[in-house]
Amino acid sequence: MTLTRDSVVRETRRCFGRLLRTFDTLAPGLSSGSPIGRALSIMVLALPVLSTHAGDFDGVPQVLLFFVLTLLKRLETLMLQLPICDDHPEYTVLFEKLAKSQESEGGSEDELPFQNIKTLLLQGDPELLEHFESDDCSCEVPEVWGCQARDYWPVYDAFPNLNRIQHLYLHNSIACPRNLNQVLKNAPSLRTLYMTPRREDDFDHGPGGDLTHAHPEALDVALLERPKKLRHLDVAWFDCRGYESLIGPEGRLSAIAELVHLEKLCIQLCVLYGNSPANLLTPLVDLLPPSLVELALEEWWWDDVDTYDDMEDWIATEKVVHYQGKQEYRAKAVGILEKFALACPGRLPKLRKVSFLTKIPWTWTLEGYVTMQSHFDGVKGLLEGHGVEFLVDEV
């Protein structure tokens, strides 16, 4: 159910008057003394004087959605489609009701809703995105897009301070590293943290000050407090230049090697190595925990964003020039991976799959002459010789 689609709201209003009087006050959770029962009773009394033209029904769809969620006592997985901008108060109403649902009013905590939620998925509302991208849309495109962790704390508050949440997925998100620090601190049982980024050229809440040392609210700081919980970590950004301290010391996640139960890791090279060239001298295997089963390395450095923006318009000669200019870089990158492959059997005994992912294929590809995979034949042979699958792909 999407609260911002007009047809859904209209249909809810149409059915409301016909169905409201039919609810059974003796049904579990709907007794006259329950919060939902009281609310429905009030609605029945108010129905004759409500007007669809006066906006009296504007809060009804989200109220009904809240009722449905509240009655699903055993619900374990919840996906919420959130607005891609902040101009939709319908969601604010829903989130406030979700948060207030945790007020037991003297009752048992076992009777509260959402006690069994283990997986929370947040993604932008595709209906809104399609509207803004349509040819007949004359409205101004919002300045801020995506699912923003910092703006939806009422949602998190509705799930006992996230104590029960084990898996959190943020799709198409503009959450910054500081937001993920807040998530980890409020979700002590988190096993999966997954975030795909939406392009955001400038976070509106930079740390300022020293960019070499970790900020107190850096993601790295929160990870160090959760070394025995996290099993799956997959986070990424497009550009964190100027905000490196919100990631960790020297702009890297130094805590990765301390996540002793981490099994799946997808990480950008810039987040793994940071902004100091000296860190590239550290063997890759030393930056990872021995518990890893799957590793995905995304070839992305913060200044790649400029190349990424330009390459769509490149002609053949520009691709060749870029490829030729990356010869030394390719040699270093392949050398790091070959040393990693040699060290894997003794240091990462559980490892079964390694992926190398790139957004800029022309660093590795010369059309008609050199394929991306050809650079990694040695790495592939070493890893597969130890039973580890190796893949190279463009993302």
Residue pairs with C-beta under 8 A, 6 or more apart in sequence:
1 8
1 61
1 65
2 8
2 81
2 125
2 127
3 9
3 61
3 62
3 65
3 88
3 90
3 91
3 94
4 83
4 88
4 90
4 125
4 127
4 128
5 127
8 61
9 57
9 61
12 57
12 60
12 61
12 64
13 52
13 57
13 60
16 47
16 57
16 60
16 64
17 47
20 40
20 43
20 44
20 47
21 44
21 47
23 30
23 40
24 30
25 31
25 32
25 37
25 41
29 36
29 37
29 70
29 71
30 36
30 37
30 40
31 37
32 38
32 41
35 70
35 101
36 67
36 70
36 71
39 63
39 67
40 67
50 56
50 57
58 90
59 90
59 93
61 90
62 90
62 91
62 93
62 94
62 97
63 93
63 97
65 94
66 94
66 97
66 98
66 101
69 75
69 78
69 98
69 113
69 114
70 101
70 113
71 113
72 113
73 113
73 115
73 116
74 116
75 114
75 116
75 117
76 116
76 117
76 118
76 119
77 117
77 118
77 119
77 120
77 121
78 114
78 117
78 119
78 120
78 121
79 120
79 121
79 122
79 123
80 120
80 121
80 122
80 123
80 155
81 123
81 124
81 125
81 126
81 127
82 91
82 122
82 123
82 124
82 125
82 147
82 152
83 91
83 124
83 125
83 128
84 124
84 125
84 128
84 129
84 132
84 142
84 145
84 146
84 147
85 128
85 142
85 143
85 144
85 145
86 142
86 144
86 151
87 142
88 128
92 154
95 152
95 154
95 155
95 158
96 154
98 114
98 154
98 155
98 157
98 158
99 154
99 155
99 157
99 158
101 112
101 113
101 114
101 158
102 112
102 114
102 157
102 158
102 160
104 111
104 112
109 115
112 160
114 158
114 159
114 160
114 164
115 160
115 164
116 164
117 159
117 164
117 165
118 164
118 165
118 166
118 167
119 165
119 166
119 167
119 168
119 169
119 192
120 155
120 159
120 165
120 167
120 168
120 169
121 168
121 169
121 171
122 147
122 149
122 152
122 155
122 168
122 169
122 170
122 171
122 173
123 147
123 169
123 170
123 171
123 172
124 145
124 146
124 147
124 171
124 172
124 198
131 137
132 139
132 141
132 142
144 174
144 200
145 172
145 174
145 198
145 200
146 172
146 173
146 174
146 175
146 198
146 200
147 170
147 171
147 172
147 173
147 174
147 175
147 198
148 173
148 174
148 175
148 179
149 170
149 173
149 175
149 179
149 180
149 182
149 183
150 175
150 176
150 179
150 182
150 205
156 162
156 183
156 186
156 187
159 165
161 186
162 183
162 186
162 187
162 188
162 189
162 190
163 187
163 188
163 189
164 189
165 187
165 189
165 190
166 189
166 190
166 191
166 192
167 190
167 191
167 192
167 194
167 232
168 183
168 187
168 190
168 192
168 193
168 194
169 192
169 194
169 195
170 194
170 195
170 196
171 196
172 196
172 197
172 198
173 195
173 196
173 197
173 198
174 197
174 198
174 200
174 203
175 183
175 195
176 200
176 203
176 205
176 237
176 240
176 243
176 246
177 218
177 219
177 237
177 240
177 243
177 246
177 247
178 205
178 207
178 215
178 217
178 218
178 219
178 246
180 193
180 195
180 219
180 222
180 235
181 217
181 218
181 219
181 221
181 222
181 246
182 217
182 222
183 190
183 193
184 190
184 193
184 219
184 222
184 223
184 225
184 226
185 222
185 225
188 226
188 229
189 229
190 226
190 229
190 230
191 229
191 230
191 231
191 232
192 230
192 231
192 232
193 230
193 232
193 233
193 234
193 235
194 232
194 234
194 235
195 234
195 235
195 236
196 236
197 236
197 237
197 238
199 238
200 237
200 238
200 239
201 238
201 239
203 240
203 243
206 242
206 243
206 246
207 215
207 217
207 243
207 245
207 246
209 215
209 245
210 245
211 242
211 243
211 244
211 245
211 251
212 245
212 249
212 250
213 245
213 249
214 220
214 221
214 245
214 247
214 248
214 249
215 221
215 245
215 246
217 246
218 245
218 246
218 247
218 248
219 235
219 246
219 247
219 248
219 253
220 247
220 248
220 249
220 252
220 253
220 254
220 255
221 248
223 230
223 253
223 255
223 256
223 258
223 259
224 255
224 258
226 259
227 255
227 258
227 259
227 260
227 261
228 260
228 261
229 261
230 259
230 261
230 262
231 261
231 262
231 263
231 264
232 262
232 263
232 264
232 265
233 256
233 259
233 262
233 264
233 265
233 266
233 267
234 264
234 265
234 266
234 267
234 296
235 266
235 267
235 271
236 266
236 267
236 268
236 271
236 298
236 300
237 268
237 271
238 305
239 302
239 305
240 246
240 247
240 251
240 270
240 302
241 302
241 303
244 250
244 251
244 274
244 275
245 251
247 253
247 271
247 274
248 254
248 255
248 274
249 274
250 274
250 275
250 276
250 279
251 270
251 271
251 274
251 275
251 276
252 271
252 272
252 273
252 274
252 275
252 279
253 267
253 271
253 272
256 262
256 265
256 267
256 272
256 287
256 288
256 289
257 286
257 287
257 288
257 289
258 289
259 289
259 291
260 289
260 290
260 291
261 289
261 291
262 289
262 291
262 292
263 291
263 292
263 293
263 294
263 350
264 292
264 293
264 294
265 288
265 292
265 294
265 295
265 296
266 295
266 296
266 298
267 296
267 297
267 298
268 298
268 300
269 297
269 298
269 299
269 300
269 301
270 300
270 301
270 302
272 287
272 297
273 279
273 280
273 282
273 287
275 302
280 332
280 336
283 336
283 339
283 340
283 343
284 336
284 337
284 339
284 340
285 339
285 340
285 343
285 344
285 347
285 348
288 295
288 348
290 347
290 348
290 349
290 350
291 350
292 348
292 350
292 351
293 350
293 351
293 352
293 353
294 351
294 352
294 353
294 354
294 355
295 351
295 353
295 354
295 355
296 354
296 355
296 357
297 354
297 355
297 356
297 357
298 357
298 358
298 359
298 395
299 333
299 356
299 357
299 358
299 359
299 360
299 363
300 358
300 359
304 359
304 360
307 322
307 360
308 359
308 360
311 319
311 322
311 360
311 362
314 322
314 362
316 367
319 362
319 366
319 367
320 366
322 362
322 363
323 362
323 363
323 364
323 365
323 366
323 370
326 363
329 363
330 363
330 364
330 375
334 375
334 376
334 378
334 379
337 356
337 376
337 379
338 378
338 379
338 382
341 379
341 382
341 383
341 386
341 388
342 382
344 351
344 383
344 386
344 388
345 386
351 388
352 387
352 388
352 389
353 388
353 389
353 390
353 391
354 383
354 388
354 389
354 390
354 391
355 390
355 391
355 392
355 393
356 376
356 390
356 391
356 392
356 393
357 392
357 393
357 394
357 395
358 364
358 372
358 392
358 393
358 394
358 395
359 394
359 395
361 372
361 394
364 370
364 372
364 375
364 392
365 371
365 372
372 392
372 394
373 380
373 392
376 390
376 392
379 390
380 390
383 389
383 390
384 390
